[in-house]
Amino acid sequence: IIYTKNHLRTSTEYHNYAVVLHNLDRYSEAEKNYIESLNVRGEMNGKEENYFKTMQYLAELYYEWDKPEEAQKYRDILEGKNSRPRIIRVVVE
């Protein structure tokens, strides 16, 4: 079975791959995959709980990567201090 780029299953695979990369301390690659997962889920209106799970993992990655300002942006969203971004975009090279 082949899923389209904007399929929930594809988003899950981006997330899972990001977790593996994160555990290997390959932060830059993990970041790109977490964000790609958020991009797909955001286009689905982020209504499923895994959107926020991925956001939590991304915040943890930023703390471990010594990027506390980036981490705090996501923590604030998770704590309800800011509204959820509509869609997060980065350029994946």
N, C-alpha and C positions, 0 to 999 in steps of 0.2 A: 504494500500500500504506500502510495506517495501522497503526502499532504502538501497543501499549498503553504506559502510563506505566512499567511495570515490565519492559519488554523490553530486552534487551542493546543493540539498535540505538538505542533512545531514549537510553540511557545514553551511548552513543558520540556522539550528536548534542549532548547536554548538554556533554560534554567538549570537542568540537570548537568549539562556540560559545564556551565559556569561554576557549579558547586565543585566539580572535579578539579577544574583549573584553580579555583580559590584554595582548595585543600593542598594544591601543589605550589602555593604561593606565586602563581602566575597571575598577578592581580590585574594587569592591563587587559589580558585576554578574557579573564573572568568578568571584568567590568563590561566589556563590549557585549558579552553574551547575556548577562543579567539585564542590561539595558535593552537589548534586542527582544528579550522575553517581555519586558515591560512595554515596549513599543507595540508588540502584537496584542498583548492583553489590553493595553490602553485603547487600541482601535476597537476592541470588543466592549468598550465602555468600562473596563476594569471592574466588572461586576462580580467576578468570582474571587474568592478569598485568596487564591494563589497570587493574585496581583500584589497584594500587601505582603505576602510571604516573601516574594521575590524582592520587594522593596526593603524588607527587613534584612535579608541576606546582603543586599547591596550596601546598606548602611553599615553592617558589620564589616564588610570588605573595606570600606573607606576608613573605618577606625583602625583596622589592622594595618592598612597601607599608610597610616599616618596622614590622613586627609580628614581631620575632624570637622572642618567646616562643611565639606560635602556630606559627611555622615549625618551631621545635625540637620541638614535640609530634609533628609528623608525621615529622620526621627521625629521632626516637627510634624510632618505630614501624617506619620503613623500615630502620633499622639493627638491628632486632630487640631493642631495649632494653625495649620494652613489647609486649604482645600487641596484635594488630589489633583495633580497636574493632568491636563487632558491627555496629552501624549508626550512622552519623553523621546527626544531624538538625538542621536549622535551619529557621526559618520564612522562607519566601520571600514577600516582600510584592509 
